[in-house]
C-alpha cells in the first residue's frame, strides 16, 4: 500500500524517537515534526486505523510490526539516495538531507533495489548511518563516541550523530569526514576540549560539544 508523504514522515519520526523511548509522547512528536499537538492527534488516529501504530490518548504511541517495516523502508530509501547524491553526483554531505527527504517518498521498490545494486550495496550512508537491506535488516556497526576514545589510539571516524548543516560544515572546516583517521593526543580539564592529531596535519583542538557528536571505531574493530 502507498502512503502519503505526510503519513510516511510521521512513521519515520516515531521510529527515530523510539530509539530513545519505547513509547513516544504526542508533544515529542509534535516538536520533532514542527507541528501542533492537535494535528499530531488527528494523524495518529488515522495511522492507528491502518494498524500502523498503537496509540492511546495521553499514553503515547509506538509502531506496530507493520509500521516499523514501513519506517525501515523509508529510511532505506533516504540513506541510499543520500549515498547516490554524494558518491555519484558530487554533492557535499551537508547538502543531501533535504533532497533525500523528497526522494524517500518514491514508492517503487524495484527502483530502490536496483539503486542499491548500482551503488554496490553500501552498508552506510555518507554520514555513517546504517542502511537497511531490502528485508529491513539493519547492519550492526560497532562504534564509540570520540569522547570515550583513549588517548594516543588511532581510530577511524564512522558516523556523526548531529547531521545539521552547521555541524557538517564545522566538520568539513576541520577536515573531518567519514573514514578520517585521527587520535586524541590530549584532553583539557578546563573546558573538556580535545587536542586532535591527524596524519600530515598540525595538531588542532575541538570542543567537547563537537566531539560528543563524532563516533569512531578502533583500527582493530574496523577491519
Helices and strands as residue ranges (DSSP letters): H 5-17, H 26-33, H 37-49, E 53-56, E 60-63, H 65-87, H 97-103, H 109-118, E 144-145, G 146-148, E 155-160, H 165-173, E 181-187, E 194-198, E 204-206, H 208-211, E 214-218
